[in-house]
Amino acid sequence: MASAEPVLRESAAPASPSPAAERASFAEAPRVELDAHYYDPRRSQPVPVRVFASETRLRVSGAAVDVECALAAARIAPPVLGATLDGVLLPSGAKIETADKAAIERLRQLSGRPVPFGRIHRAEQSWPLAILATLLVVGALVVAYVWAIPVATLRIARASPGLAQRIGHGTLALLDVELRPSELGVSERERLQGVFASVAAEHPGRNLKLEFRKAGVANAFSLPDGTVVLTDEIVQLSQHDDQLLGVLYHEAGHVVHGHGLRRAVESSVLALLATAYYGDADQVTAIAAGLPLAYARSHYSREEELEADAAAFDGLRRHGKDPRHFARMLQALERAAGGSDRQLQYLSSHPATSERVRRFEATASP
């Protein structure tokens, strides 16, 4: 009986015997035959070959290639879906690849060895199981989006003051590319700083601070690090400081409840998880550096807006102010935006919707 080790014989002539002649020279009657390409580890070019397999032997024959080994010594790759080529690794380190999946499957059966991941492969070929798996994946994504990711990002937001500082500073620097320095008078800014001091005093651990910018649009917004920004235009639009007090309480509510940081982290968490899983540290760093931009492009949810509205309502009530002052400010912002409910520019945290105005009108004292 021939040795179990592969035998490589190279002839000077490129011509190879006919398949019939090769079959006749095979020691045992072949049970499987297939066309393939032979890859010698010492060469870069594949060689077309004919493969013969019996109960115990495997032979590869082609131009300048004649390899024979025990079938048990050949490693047949696990089955794959689609048009990917199937492969057989020979003891010498050489490899054969073929698109004849049916022949390779017969070769697996002939070898008598269990197919690696065979159950998985059979499951992949089952349409009912594939549909069920798709539904399970979609369901898992929905659960993650609706519940798991928001809960996780909320915990991250509340436990990461350093991240809040980074996003806050980065976002303001990003916005300052388009915003301009405030043109409000010194006395007016000092007066508003005094109004804001009463809001900040209620949250001593939040490092709340007030900034002014000229934006070309009436707006106010808060950043995760505790910075609250009033534009000159919203100050000019207000009729008295009680309206701005409601706005400041609303923005402070976003900071206190961690809405801004939650928006930034949630918008990036999937990309962070994916890149961390694949081990690309550079990509993880790039995404983390892009968190200020992610926050700048985010919008608060309806529930977050209502939570900040509640902070404005409670704050005005504690100061003995009519909560309808905030409703009047919302209406003025809506008129300034052209009478539509569209989002204002620069992280608008208070689109002037009639629903929110009605809520303040209904809950305020006459």
Secondary structure, 3 states (H helix, E strand, C coil): CCCCCCCCCCCCCCCCCCHHHHHHHCCCCCCEEEEEEEECCCCCCCEEEEEEECCCEEEEEECCEEEEEEHHHCEECCCCCCCCCEEEECCCCCEEEECCHHHHHHHHHHHCCCCCCHHHHHHHCCHHHHHHHHHHHHHHHHHHHHHHHHHHHHHHHHHCHHHHHHHHHHHHHHHCCCCEECCCCHHHHHHHHHHHHHHHHCCHHHCCEEEEEECCCCCEEECCCCEEEEEHHHHHHCCCHHHHHHHHHHHHHHHHCCHHHHHHHHHHHHHHHHHHHCCCHHHHHHHHHCHHHHHHCCCCCHHHHHHHHHHHHHHHHHCCCCCHHHHHHHHHHHHHCCCCCCCCCCCCCCCCCHHHHHHHHHHCCC
